[in-house]
Amino acid sequence: MPRSPKRQADPRCTRVGLVLRRWSIDEIPQLWCVFTGSMSLVGPRPRLEAELADSPEEYRRLEARPGISGLWQTSGRADLTFEDADLLDVEYVDNWSLIGDLVILARTVRTVLGRRGAY
């Protein structure tokens, strides 16, 4: 069974941690990375090179600056498997546009406020 980026009943999370995750408050410290230029608001999620499959397609996600939000975060978040999330990240890199980023930002607000796929 393919693994999901986050588990719904993660035993490592405290009650406070679950609230932070559900409302995506745990992402706020990453704004510092946006201000320093190492991340953007929208882009593929940062991953360790060791987590990537040994295929050129997977490495294409490294062509874009990593982002706090992205296509997979607004397309199912933790309800997606790692494989589906990776495919959406590659799709984002292949089809990047400013309008696309604005749409993803708007969908991010709706997704966070609706707490869809957040746990």
DSSP file (Angstrom, degrees, kcal/mol; ACC not computed):
  #  RESIDUE AA STRUCTURE BP1 BP2  ACC     N-H-->O    O-->H-N    N-H-->O    O-->H-N    TCO  KAPPA ALPHA  PHI   PSI    X-CA   Y-CA   Z-CA
    1    1 A M              0   0    0      0, 0.0     2,-0.0     0, 0.0     0, 0.0   0.000 360.0 360.0 360.0 128.1    0.0    0.0    0.0
    2    2 A P        -     0   0    0      0, 0.0     2,-0.2     0, 0.0     0, 0.0  -0.340 360.0-116.4 -63.8 141.5    1.5    3.4   -0.9
    3    3 A R        -     0   0    0     78,-0.1    79,-2.7     1,-0.0    80,-0.3  -0.480  19.4-131.7 -80.6 150.1    2.4    5.6    2.0
    4    4 A S        -     0   0    0     77,-0.3    77,-0.2    -2,-0.2    74,-0.1  -0.732  20.7-119.4 -96.1 148.4    0.7    8.9    2.6
    5    5 A P  S    S+     0   0    0      0, 0.0     2,-0.3     0, 0.0    73,-0.1   0.833  99.7  21.9 -56.9 -33.3    2.7   12.1    3.4
    6    6 A K  S    S-     0   0    0     72,-0.4     2,-0.4    74,-0.3     3,-0.1  -0.986  77.7-131.2-135.8 146.4    1.0   12.4    6.8
    7    7 A R    >   -     0   0    0     -2,-0.3     3,-0.7     1,-0.1    72,-0.1  -0.782  11.1-140.5 -97.2 140.8   -0.8    9.9    8.9
    8    8 A Q  T 3  S+     0   0    0     -2,-0.4     2,-0.6     1,-0.3    -1,-0.1   0.905 101.6  36.5 -66.8 -41.8   -4.2   10.8   10.3
    9    9 A A  T 3  S+     0   0    0     -3,-0.1    -1,-0.3     3,-0.0   110,-0.0  -0.592  79.7 175.1-110.6  68.5   -3.6    9.1   13.7
   10   10 A D    X   -     0   0    0     -3,-0.7     3,-1.6    -2,-0.6     8,-0.0  -0.652  21.3-157.1 -79.0 114.0    0.1   10.0   14.2
   11   11 A P  T 3  S+     0   0    0      0, 0.0    -1,-0.2     0, 0.0    -2,-0.0   0.655  88.0  66.6 -68.2 -13.3    1.1    8.8   17.7
   12   12 A R  T 3  S+     0   0    0      2,-0.0     2,-0.4     5,-0.0     5,-0.1   0.636  85.3  89.4 -80.6 -13.2    4.0   11.3   17.7
   13   13 A C    <   -     0   0    0     -3,-1.6     2,-0.1     4,-0.1     0, 0.0  -0.678  65.5-147.0 -92.5 136.1    1.7   14.3   17.8
   14   14 A T     >  -     0   0    0     -2,-0.4     4,-2.2     1,-0.1     5,-0.2  -0.343  37.5 -98.1 -82.2 174.6    0.4   15.9   20.9
   15   15 A R  H  > S+     0   0    0      2,-0.2     4,-1.8     1,-0.2     5,-0.1   0.909 128.2  49.5 -61.4 -41.0   -3.1   17.5   21.0
   16   16 A V  H  > S+     0   0    0      1,-0.2     4,-2.6     2,-0.2    -1,-0.2   0.923 109.5  52.1 -63.5 -43.2   -1.5   20.9   20.4
   17   17 A G  H  > S+     0   0    0      1,-0.2     4,-2.4     2,-0.2    -2,-0.2   0.877 106.6  53.1 -60.5 -38.6    0.5   19.5   17.5
   18   18 A L  H  X S+     0   0    0     -4,-2.2     4,-2.8     2,-0.2    -1,-0.2   0.891 109.5  48.3 -64.5 -39.3   -2.6   18.1   15.9
   19   19 A V  H  X S+     0   0    0     -4,-1.8     4,-2.1     2,-0.2     6,-0.3   0.925 110.9  51.1 -65.5 -44.3   -4.3   21.6   16.1
   20   20 A L  H  <>S+     0   0    0     -4,-2.6     5,-1.9     1,-0.2     6,-1.2   0.915 114.6  43.5 -59.3 -43.3   -1.2   23.2   14.6
   21   21 A R  H ><5S+     0   0    0     -4,-2.4     3,-1.4     3,-0.2    -2,-0.2   0.925 109.8  55.2 -67.1 -45.4   -1.2   20.7   11.8
   22   22 A R  H 3<5S+     0   0    0     -4,-2.8    -1,-0.2     1,-0.3    -2,-0.2   0.877 117.3  35.8 -58.8 -38.5   -5.0   20.9   11.2
   23   23 A W  T 3<5S-     0   0    0     -4,-2.1    -1,-0.3    -5,-0.1    -2,-0.2   0.322 109.7-122.0 -96.4   7.0   -4.9   24.6   10.7
   24   24 A S  T X 5 +     0   0    0     -3,-1.4     3,-1.4    -4,-0.2     4,-0.2   0.702  70.0 136.5  59.7  22.8   -1.4   24.5    9.0
   25   25 A I  G > < +     0   0    0     -5,-1.9     3,-1.6    -6,-0.3    -4,-0.2   0.771  59.3  71.9 -67.9 -24.7    0.0   26.8   11.6
   26   26 A D  G 3  S+     0   0    0     -6,-1.2    -1,-0.3     1,-0.3     4,-0.1   0.621  90.1  61.2 -66.1 -11.3    3.1   24.5   11.7
   27   27 A E  G X  S+     0   0    0     -3,-1.4     3,-1.5    -7,-0.3     4,-0.3   0.612  78.2  89.0 -87.9 -14.0    4.0   26.0    8.2
   28   28 A I  G X  S+     0   0    0     -3,-1.6     3,-2.3     1,-0.3     4,-0.4   0.866  78.2  60.5 -57.2 -42.0    4.3   29.6    9.5
   29   29 A P  G >  S+     0   0    0      0, 0.0     3,-1.4     0, 0.0     4,-0.5   0.782  92.8  68.8 -58.4 -23.0    8.1   29.3   10.4
   30   30 A Q  G <> S+     0   0    0     -3,-1.5     4,-1.4     1,-0.3     3,-0.5   0.673  78.4  79.1 -69.8 -14.4    8.8   28.5    6.8
   31   31 A L  H <> S+     0   0    0     -3,-2.3     4,-2.5    -4,-0.3    -1,-0.3   0.836  84.9  62.5 -60.0 -30.0    7.8   32.1    5.9
   32   32 A W  H <> S+     0   0    0     -3,-1.4     4,-2.0    -4,-0.4    -1,-0.2   0.908 100.6  51.7 -59.7 -40.8   11.3   33.0    7.1
   33   33 A C  H  >>S+     0   0    0     -4,-0.5     5,-1.5    -3,-0.5     6,-1.5   0.845 108.3  51.6 -65.3 -33.2   12.7   30.8    4.3
   34   34 A V  H ><5S+     0   0    0     -4,-1.4     3,-0.7     4,-0.2    -2,-0.2   0.926 109.8  49.3 -66.8 -44.3   10.5   32.7    1.8
   35   35 A F  H 3<5S+     0   0    0     -4,-2.5    -2,-0.2     1,-0.2    -1,-0.2   0.844 112.3  47.7 -64.3 -33.6   11.9   36.0    3.1
   36   36 A T  H 3<5S-     0   0    0     -4,-2.0    -1,-0.2    -5,-0.2    -2,-0.2   0.563 114.8-116.8 -85.8  -7.9   15.5   34.8    2.9
   37   37 A G  T <<5S+     0   0    0     -3,-0.7    -3,-0.2    -4,-0.7    -4,-0.1   0.484  86.4 110.5  91.8   2.4   14.9   33.5   -0.7
   38   38 A S  S   <S+     0   0    0     -5,-1.5     2,-0.3    -6,-0.2    -4,-0.2   0.658  85.6  24.6 -85.2 -13.7   15.5   29.8   -0.1
   39   39 A M  S    S-     0   0    0     -6,-1.5     2,-0.3    26,-0.1    -2,-0.2  -0.916  70.1-142.7-138.0 166.3   11.8   29.0   -0.6
   40   40 A S  E     -a   67   0A   0     26,-2.8    28,-1.7    -2,-0.3    29,-0.2  -0.783  30.7-110.2-120.9 171.3    8.9   30.5   -2.4
   41   41 A L  E    S+     0   0A   0     -2,-0.3    28,-2.6    26,-0.2     2,-0.4   0.894 106.7  32.9 -66.9 -38.4    5.2   30.6   -1.5
   42   42 A V  E    S+a   69   0A   0     26,-0.2    28,-0.2    25,-0.2    -1,-0.2  -0.967  85.2  89.7-124.0 135.1    4.3   28.2   -4.2
   43   43 A G  S    S-     0   0    0     26,-2.4    24,-0.2    -2,-0.4     2,-0.0  -0.931  77.4 -44.2 165.4 177.8    6.4   25.3   -5.5
   44   44 A P        -     0   0    0      0, 0.0    23,-1.9     0, 0.0     3,-0.1  -0.384  68.8 -99.4 -65.1 147.2    7.2   21.7   -5.0
   45   45 A R        -     0   0    0     21,-0.2     2,-0.1     1,-0.1    23,-0.1  -0.408  44.6-101.3 -65.6 142.2    7.6   20.7   -1.4
   46   46 A P        -     0   0    0      0, 0.0     2,-0.3     0, 0.0    -1,-0.1  -0.430  47.9-179.9 -65.4 137.0   11.2   20.4   -0.3
   47   47 A R        -     0   0    0     -2,-0.1     2,-0.2    -3,-0.1     5,-0.0  -0.971  31.8-106.9-135.3 151.2   12.5   16.8   -0.2
   48   48 A L    >>  -     0   0    0     -2,-0.3     3,-1.6     1,-0.1     4,-0.5  -0.525  30.2-122.7 -72.3 145.0   15.8   15.2    0.7
   49   49 A E  G >4 S+     0   0    0      1,-0.3     3,-1.3     2,-0.2    -1,-0.1   0.858 112.8  60.8 -58.7 -34.2   17.6   13.9   -2.3
   50   50 A A  G 34 S+     0   0    0      1,-0.3    -1,-0.3    -3,-0.0    -2,-0.0   0.723  98.3  59.0 -65.5 -20.5   17.6   10.5   -0.7
   51   51 A E  G <4 S+     0   0    0     -3,-1.6    -1,-0.3     2,-0.1     2,-0.2   0.613  87.9  93.0 -83.3 -12.7   13.8   10.5   -0.7
   52   52 A L  S << S-     0   0    0     -3,-1.3     7,-0.0    -4,-0.5     2,-0.0  -0.579  81.3-115.6 -84.5 143.5   13.6   10.9   -4.5
   53   53 A A        -     0   0    0     -2,-0.2     2,-2.0     1,-0.1     6,-0.1  -0.332  34.8-102.7 -68.3 158.1   13.3    7.8   -6.7
   54   54 A D  S    S+     0   0    0      4,-0.1    -1,-0.1     3,-0.0     3,-0.1  -0.391  85.2 109.5 -83.4  62.4   16.2    7.2   -9.1
   55   55 A S  S  > S-     0   0    0     -2,-2.0     4,-1.5     1,-0.1     3,-0.5  -0.995  73.5-128.1-135.7 143.8   14.5    8.5  -12.1
   56   56 A P  H  > S+     0   0    0      0, 0.0     4,-0.9     0, 0.0    -1,-0.1   0.835 109.0  60.7 -57.6 -32.4   15.1   11.7  -14.1
   57   57 A E  H >4 S+     0   0    0      1,-0.2     3,-0.7     2,-0.2     4,-0.4   0.909 103.0  49.6 -63.4 -41.7   11.5   12.6  -13.8
   58   58 A E  H >4 S+     0   0    0     -3,-0.5     3,-1.1     1,-0.2    -1,-0.2   0.876 107.5  54.5 -64.1 -37.4   11.6   12.7  -10.0
   59   59 A Y  H >< S+     0   0    0     -4,-1.5     3,-1.7     1,-0.2    -1,-0.2   0.688  89.7  76.9 -72.5 -16.7   14.7   14.9  -10.1
   60   60 A R  G X< S+     0   0    0     -4,-0.9     3,-2.0    -3,-0.7     4,-0.3   0.795  80.9  69.5 -63.0 -26.0   12.9   17.5  -12.3
   61   61 A R  G X  S+     0   0    0     -3,-1.1     3,-0.9    -4,-0.4    -1,-0.3   0.745  89.1  64.3 -63.3 -20.7   11.1   18.7   -9.2
   62   62 A L  G <  S+     0   0    0     -3,-1.7    -1,-0.3     1,-0.2    -2,-0.2   0.548  82.1  79.1 -78.6  -6.8   14.4   20.1   -8.1
   63   63 A E  G <  S+     0   0    0     -3,-2.0     2,-0.3    -4,-0.2    -1,-0.2   0.676  90.2  60.8 -73.6 -16.9   14.4   22.5  -11.0
   64   64 A A  S <  S-     0   0    0     -3,-0.9     3,-0.1    -4,-0.3   -21,-0.1  -0.817  96.6-101.4-111.4 151.0   12.0   24.8   -9.1
   65   65 A R        -     0   0    0     -2,-0.3   -26,-0.1   -23,-0.1   -25,-0.1  -0.493  49.0-107.0 -64.9 134.2   12.5   26.6   -5.8
   66   66 A P        -     0   0    0      0, 0.0   -26,-2.8     0, 0.0     2,-0.3  -0.266  40.3-153.8 -63.6 153.3   10.6   24.7   -3.1
   67   67 A G  E     -a   40   0A   0    -23,-1.9   -26,-0.2   -28,-0.2   -25,-0.2  -0.872  28.2-127.5-130.5 161.6    7.4   26.2   -1.8
   68   68 A I  E    S+     0   0A   0    -28,-1.7     2,-0.3    -2,-0.3   -26,-0.2   0.885 101.3  22.6 -71.0 -40.3    5.3   26.3    1.3
   69   69 A S  E    S+a   42   0A   0    -28,-2.6   -26,-2.4   -29,-0.2     2,-0.3  -0.816  74.5 155.8-122.1 165.2    2.2   25.4   -0.8
   70   70 A G     >  -     0   0    0     -2,-0.3     4,-1.2   -28,-0.2     5,-0.1  -0.937  55.3 -64.8-168.5-171.0    1.9   23.7   -4.1
   71   71 A L  T  4 S+     0   0    0     -2,-0.3     3,-0.3     1,-0.2     4,-0.3   0.891 125.8  46.5 -62.7 -42.5   -0.3   21.7   -6.5
   72   72 A W  T >4>S+     0   0    0      1,-0.2     5,-2.0     2,-0.2     3,-0.7   0.826 105.9  59.3 -74.3 -27.4   -0.5   18.6   -4.3
   73   73 A Q  T 345S+     0   0    0      1,-0.2     3,-0.4     3,-0.2    -1,-0.2   0.824 112.7  39.8 -67.4 -28.3   -1.3   20.5   -1.1
   74   74 A T  T 3<5S+     0   0    0     -4,-1.2    -1,-0.2    -3,-0.3    -2,-0.2   0.383 111.5  59.7 -99.0   3.5   -4.4   21.9   -2.8
   75   75 A S  T < 5S-     0   0    0     -3,-0.7    -1,-0.2    -4,-0.3    -2,-0.2   0.179 137.8 -43.2-115.9  15.8   -5.3   18.7   -4.5
   76   76 A G  T > 5 -     0   0    0     -3,-0.4     3,-2.6    -4,-0.2    -3,-0.2   0.245  67.5-159.1 145.9 -16.3   -5.7   16.4   -1.5
   77   77 A R  G > <S+     0   0    0     -5,-2.0     3,-1.6     1,-0.3    40,-0.1  -0.194  80.5   4.1  49.1-123.1   -2.8   17.2    0.9
   78   78 A A  G 3  S+     0   0    0     39,-1.8   -72,-0.4     1,-0.3    -1,-0.3   0.562 121.2  74.0 -72.6  -7.6   -2.3   14.3    3.3
   79   79 A D  G <  S+     0   0    0     -3,-2.6    -1,-0.3    38,-0.1     2,-0.2   0.599  85.7  82.0 -79.7  -9.4   -5.0   12.2    1.6
   80   80 A L  S <  S-     0   0    0     -3,-1.6   -74,-0.3    -4,-0.1     2,-0.1  -0.583  82.2-117.2 -92.9 156.3   -2.6   11.6   -1.3
   81   81 A T     >  -     0   0    0    -77,-0.2     4,-2.4    -2,-0.2   -77,-0.3  -0.438  30.8-107.9 -80.3 164.5    0.2    9.0   -1.5
   82   82 A F  H  > S+     0   0    0    -79,-2.7     4,-2.6     1,-0.2     5,-0.2   0.897 121.6  54.3 -57.9 -39.8    3.8   10.1   -1.8
   83   83 A E  H  > S+     0   0    0    -80,-0.3     4,-2.1     1,-0.2    -1,-0.2   0.916 109.3  46.0 -63.5 -43.6    3.8    8.9   -5.4
   84   84 A D  H  > S+     0   0    0      2,-0.2     4,-2.2     1,-0.2    -1,-0.2   0.905 112.4  51.3 -65.0 -40.9    0.7   11.0   -6.3
   85   85 A A  H  X S+     0   0    0     -4,-2.4     4,-2.1     1,-0.2    -2,-0.2   0.908 109.5  50.4 -62.7 -41.9    2.3   14.0   -4.5
   86   86 A D  H  X S+     0   0    0     -4,-2.6     4,-2.3     1,-0.2    -1,-0.2   0.906 109.0  51.3 -63.2 -41.8    5.5   13.6   -6.5
   87   87 A L  H  X S+     0   0    0     -4,-2.1     4,-2.4     1,-0.2    -1,-0.2   0.901 110.2  49.1 -62.2 -40.5    3.6   13.4   -9.8
   88   88 A L  H  X S+     0   0    0     -4,-2.2     4,-2.2     2,-0.2    -1,-0.2   0.867 109.0  53.0 -67.8 -35.3    1.8   16.6   -9.0
   89   89 A D  H  X S+     0   0    0     -4,-2.1     4,-2.1     2,-0.2    -2,-0.2   0.917 110.7  46.6 -64.1 -42.3    5.1   18.3   -8.1
   90   90 A V  H  X S+     0   0    0     -4,-2.3     4,-2.5     2,-0.2    -2,-0.2   0.901 110.9  52.7 -65.7 -40.2    6.5   17.3  -11.5
   91   91 A E  H  X S+     0   0    0     -4,-2.4     4,-1.7     1,-0.2    -2,-0.2   0.900 107.9  52.1 -60.2 -40.7    3.4   18.5  -13.2
   92   92 A Y  H  < S+     0   0    0     -4,-2.2     3,-0.2     2,-0.2    -2,-0.2   0.941 110.5  47.1 -60.2 -48.0    3.7   21.9  -11.4
   93   93 A V  H >< S+     0   0    0     -4,-2.1     3,-0.9     1,-0.2    -2,-0.2   0.911 113.5  48.6 -61.4 -42.9    7.4   22.2  -12.6
   94   94 A D  H 3< S+     0   0    0     -4,-2.5    -1,-0.2     1,-0.2    -2,-0.2   0.785 122.1  33.1 -68.4 -27.6    6.4   21.3  -16.2
   95   95 A N  T 3< S+     0   0    0     -4,-1.7    -1,-0.2    -3,-0.2    -2,-0.2   0.014  81.4 157.9-120.5  27.5    3.4   23.7  -16.3
   96   96 A W    <   +     0   0    0     -3,-0.9     2,-0.3    -4,-0.2     3,-0.1  -0.217   7.5 154.1 -58.4 139.6    4.6   26.6  -14.2
   97   97 A S     >  -     0   0    0      1,-0.1     4,-2.1    -5,-0.0     5,-0.1  -0.962  52.1-119.2-158.1 155.9    2.9   30.0  -14.7
   98   98 A L  H  > S+     0   0    0     -2,-0.3     4,-2.2     2,-0.2     5,-0.2   0.912 117.6  51.0 -62.3 -43.2    2.3   33.1  -12.7
   99   99 A I  H  > S+     0   0    0      1,-0.2     4,-2.4     2,-0.2    -1,-0.2   0.910 108.2  53.2 -60.9 -41.4   -1.5   32.7  -13.1
  100  100 A G  H  > S+     0   0    0      1,-0.2     4,-2.5     2,-0.2    -1,-0.2   0.903 108.0  50.3 -60.0 -41.9   -1.1   29.1  -12.0
  101  101 A D  H  X S+     0   0    0     -4,-2.1     4,-2.5     2,-0.2    -1,-0.2   0.900 109.8  50.4 -63.4 -40.6    0.7   30.2   -8.8
  102  102 A L  H  X S+     0   0    0     -4,-2.2     4,-2.2     2,-0.2    -2,-0.2   0.895 110.7  49.4 -64.6 -39.2   -2.1   32.7   -8.1
  103  103 A V  H  X S+     0   0    0     -4,-2.4     4,-2.6     2,-0.2    -2,-0.2   0.920 111.0  49.9 -64.3 -43.2   -4.7   30.0   -8.5
  104  104 A I  H  X S+     0   0    0     -4,-2.5     4,-2.3     1,-0.2    -2,-0.2   0.902 109.4  51.6 -63.4 -40.6   -2.8   27.7   -6.2
  105  105 A L  H  X S+     0   0    0     -4,-2.5     4,-1.9     2,-0.2    -1,-0.2   0.917 111.5  46.9 -62.0 -42.4   -2.5   30.5   -3.6
  106  106 A A  H  X S+     0   0    0     -4,-2.2     4,-1.9     1,-0.2    -2,-0.2   0.914 113.4  48.2 -65.1 -41.9   -6.3   31.1   -3.7
  107  107 A R  H  X S+     0   0    0     -4,-2.6     4,-2.8     1,-0.2    -1,-0.2   0.835 106.6  58.9 -66.5 -31.2   -6.9   27.3   -3.5
  108  108 A T  H  X S+     0   0    0     -4,-2.3     4,-2.9     2,-0.2     5,-0.3   0.932 105.1  48.4 -62.5 -45.9   -4.5   27.2   -0.5
  109  109 A V  H  X S+     0   0    0     -4,-1.9     4,-2.5     1,-0.2     5,-0.2   0.937 114.3  46.1 -59.7 -46.8   -6.6   29.7    1.5
  110  110 A R  H  X S+     0   0    0     -4,-1.9     4,-1.9     1,-0.2    -2,-0.2   0.894 113.9  48.8 -63.5 -40.4   -9.7   27.7    0.7
  111  111 A T  H  X>S+     0   0    0     -4,-2.8     5,-1.6     2,-0.2     4,-0.7   0.915 113.5  45.6 -66.9 -43.7   -8.0   24.4    1.6
  112  112 A V  H ><5S+     0   0    0     -4,-2.9     3,-0.7     2,-0.2    -2,-0.2   0.936 114.8  46.6 -67.3 -46.1   -6.6   25.6    4.9
  113  113 A L  H 3<5S+     0   0    0     -4,-2.5    -1,-0.2    -5,-0.3    -2,-0.2   0.850 116.2  45.6 -65.5 -32.8   -9.8   27.3    6.0
  114  114 A G  H 3<5S-     0   0    0     -4,-1.9    -1,-0.3    -5,-0.2    -2,-0.2   0.559 101.5-139.3 -83.8  -8.3  -11.8   24.2    5.0
  115  115 A R  T X<5 +     0   0    0     -3,-0.7     3,-1.0    -4,-0.7     2,-0.4   0.811  37.0 172.9  52.8  35.6   -9.2   22.0    6.7
  116  116 A R  T 3 < -     0   0    0     -5,-1.6    -1,-0.2     1,-0.2   -40,-0.2  -0.598  65.5  -4.0 -76.8 128.9   -9.4   19.5    3.9
  117  117 A G  T 3  S+     0   0    0     -2,-0.4   -39,-1.8     1,-0.2     2,-0.6   0.667  98.1 139.2  67.2  17.6   -6.9   16.7    4.0
  118  118 A A    <         0   0    0     -3,-1.0    -1,-0.2     1,-0.2   -96,-0.1  -0.850 360.0 360.0-102.4 120.4   -5.2   18.2    7.1
  119  119 A Y              0   0    0     -2,-0.6  -109,-0.3   -98,-0.1   -97,-0.2   0.255 360.0 360.0-163.0 360.0   -4.1   16.0    9.9
